[in-house]
Amino acid sequence: MLSRFLSLQHTFEQLQLKLRGMPEPQPLLQLWQAMPNRYSQPWHHYNYLCVDLEFSNLDSAKGDLLSIGWIGINAGKLQLRTARHCLVQNRSSVGQSASIHYIRDSDAAQGLSVKRALRLFLHACNGKILIFHHARVDLSYLNKICKKLYGCRLCLPYCDTLALEKKRLKRSHELIPQGDLRLQACRDRYQLPPYPAHHALVDAMASGELFLAQLAQKNDDIALRDLT
């Protein structure tokens, strides 16, 4: 079902581009073609990329991307050699959001262009399933940038550790207490250590560890399609 849904998304995005007379988005086409045709194999048969973004506003229509971090999971293990953190240039001030992520205007000025940062990220995505904690916000920024640069959305398969934890908690809670789905709150339930929050690479690693801890409580043969 997941592969079928993504295939329909890809077809729709390409059709929209043709209707607007725009060229094919080659970097994204290459990623779509590298995706598995099926997602019925056990989860550990796939490679993953844990991702986190920092931005100046939770609303992607109003904010700018400030940094992006990622780290891979291969054979069920975090691969530290794949870790990468990119600061991203932007024309506007980070404003009061600096008190959360501690990225100053002077730091952002030393960053990569959005286009360069996205290309590095897309290269790392090749053949990977993405892992987020609260995917909706991060994907809204990635889709916004992809549409600006390539005319269409990212449209890659992903797992959301927040959604996985919410699904688990709902089995034993009629109402999930406020704050119980924050990244560190989720990690606490698996006895994972506290990490400083709001650094893109640290949060990507924290999400990856949480994902592995969540999967450790499931059957090793659970199919990827049953996680998404």
C-alpha positions in Angstrom: 0.0 0.0 0.0 2.8 2.4 0.9 4.7 1.9 -2.4 1.4 2.3 -4.3 0.6 5.5 -2.6 4.1 7.0 -3.2 3.9 5.9 -6.8 0.6 7.9 -7.2 2.2 10.9 -5.5 5.2 10.8 -7.9 2.9 10.5 -10.9 0.7 13.4 -9.6 3.7 15.6 -9.0 5.2 14.9 -12.5 1.8 15.6 -14.1 1.6 18.9 -12.3 5.0 19.9 -13.7 4.0 19.0 -17.2 0.8 21.0 -17.0 2.9 24.0 -15.9 5.4 23.4 -18.7 8.2 22.8 -16.2 11.2 20.4 -16.6 11.5 17.2 -14.7 13.0 17.5 -11.2 16.1 15.3 -11.9 17.4 15.1 -8.3 14.0 14.0 -7.0 13.4 11.6 -9.9 16.6 9.8 -9.1 15.5 9.4 -5.5 12.1 8.1 -6.5 13.6 5.6 -8.8 15.9 4.3 -6.0 13.1 3.7 -3.6 12.1 0.0 -2.9 9.2 -1.3 -5.0 7.7 -3.0 -2.0 7.8 -2.5 1.8 6.9 -6.0 2.9 10.4 -7.0 4.1 11.3 -6.9 7.9 12.2 -3.4 8.9 15.9 -4.1 9.5 16.3 -5.1 5.8 16.1 -1.4 4.9 18.4 1.6 5.4 17.2 4.7 7.1 18.2 8.4 7.5 17.2 10.1 10.7 16.6 13.8 10.1 15.9 17.0 12.1 15.5 20.6 11.0 15.7 23.8 13.0 13.7 26.8 11.7 12.8 30.4 12.7 9.0 29.7 12.9 6.9 26.6 13.3 4.8 27.8 10.4 6.8 27.1 7.2 4.9 29.8 5.3 6.4 32.4 7.7 9.7 30.9 8.7 13.1 30.0 7.2 15.2 26.9 7.5 18.2 27.5 9.7 19.9 24.1 10.0 19.5 20.5 9.1 21.1 17.4 10.6 21.0 13.7 9.6 22.5 10.4 10.5 22.0 7.0 8.9 20.9 3.6 10.3 22.2 0.5 8.5 21.6 -3.1 9.6 19.7 -1.8 12.7 22.6 0.4 14.0 23.3 4.1 14.0 26.3 4.9 11.7 28.2 7.8 13.3 30.4 8.2 10.2 27.3 9.3 8.2 26.4 12.1 10.6 26.2 15.6 9.1 25.1 19.0 10.3 24.5 22.0 8.0 23.8 25.6 8.9 21.7 27.3 6.3 22.0 30.9 5.1 18.9 33.1 5.0 18.2 36.7 4.3 16.1 37.5 7.3 17.0 37.6 10.9 16.4 34.5 13.1 14.7 36.8 15.5 13.5 35.5 18.9 13.8 31.9 17.7 17.5 32.2 18.6 16.6 31.7 22.2 15.4 28.1 21.3 18.0 26.8 18.9 20.9 29.2 19.7 21.6 29.9 16.1 22.5 33.6 15.7 22.4 35.7 12.6 26.2 35.7 12.5 26.1 31.8 12.6 23.5 31.6 9.8 25.6 34.0 7.7 28.4 31.4 7.6 26.1 28.6 6.5 25.5 26.9 3.2 23.0 28.2 0.6 19.6 26.5 0.9 20.2 24.9 -2.5 23.6 23.5 -1.5 22.3 22.2 1.8 19.3 20.5 0.1 21.5 18.8 -2.5 23.7 17.4 0.2 20.6 16.2 2.1 19.1 14.6 -1.0 22.3 12.8 -1.8 22.2 11.3 1.7 18.6 10.3 1.2 19.4 7.9 -1.7 17.7 4.6 -1.1 16.8 5.5 2.5 13.6 5.6 4.6 13.4 8.9 6.4 13.0 9.0 10.2 11.5 12.1 11.9 10.1 13.0 15.3 7.0 15.0 14.4 7.4 14.7 10.7 4.6 17.1 9.7 6.6 20.3 10.6 9.9 19.1 9.2 8.3 17.9 6.0 6.4 21.2 5.5 9.8 22.9 5.2 11.4 20.3 3.0 8.3 20.3 0.7 8.4 24.1 0.6 12.1 24.2 -0.4 11.7 21.3 -2.9 8.7 23.0 -4.6 10.7 26.3 -4.8 13.8 24.6 -6.3 12.3 21.7 -8.3 8.6 22.5 -8.6 7.3 19.5 -6.6 7.2 18.0 -3.1 9.8 15.6 -1.6 7.5 12.5 -1.7 9.8 10.1 0.1 8.8 7.2 2.5 9.2 8.0 6.2 8.5 6.8 9.7 7.5 9.2 12.5 8.7 8.2 16.0 6.1 10.6 17.5 3.3 8.8 15.6 4.7 5.4 16.6 4.7 6.4 20.2 1.3 7.9 20.1 -0.1 4.7 18.6 1.5 2.7 21.4 0.3 5.0 24.2 -3.2 5.0 22.9 -3.5 1.3 23.7 -3.2 2.1 27.4 -4.3 5.8 27.7 -7.7 7.2 26.9 -6.0 10.6 26.9 -2.3 11.2 26.4 -1.1 13.9 28.9 0.3 17.1 27.3 4.0 16.9 26.7 4.2 13.1 26.8 5.0 13.0 23.1 7.9 15.4 23.2 11.1 13.8 22.0 12.8 13.6 25.4 9.6 12.5 27.1 9.4 9.6 24.7 13.0 8.7 25.2 12.6 8.7 29.0 10.1 5.9 28.7 12.8 3.7 27.1 15.5 4.8 29.6 17.4 6.7 27.0 19.7 9.4 28.3 18.8 13.1 28.1 20.3 15.1 25.3 20.4 18.9 24.7 17.4 19.8 22.6 17.0 21.9 19.5 20.3 21.1 17.7 19.4 19.5 14.4 22.1 16.7 14.5 21.6 15.9 18.2 17.9 15.7 17.7 18.3 13.5 14.6 20.5 11.1 16.6 18.0 11.2 19.5 15.2 10.3 17.1 17.2 7.5 15.6 17.9 6.0 19.1 14.3 6.3 19.9 13.3 4.6 16.7 15.6 1.6 17.5 14.3 1.4 21.1 10.7 1.4 19.8 11.5 -1.4 17.3 13.3 -3.4 20.0 9.9 -3.9 21.6 8.4 -5.3 18.4 8.8 -8.6 16.6 12.1 -8.6 14.6 10.1 -9.7 11.5 7.6 -6.8 11.6 7.4 -5.4 8.0 8.2 -1.8 7.3 4.8 -1.2 5.8 3.3 -2.0 9.2 5.3 0.8 10.8 4.3 3.7 8.6 
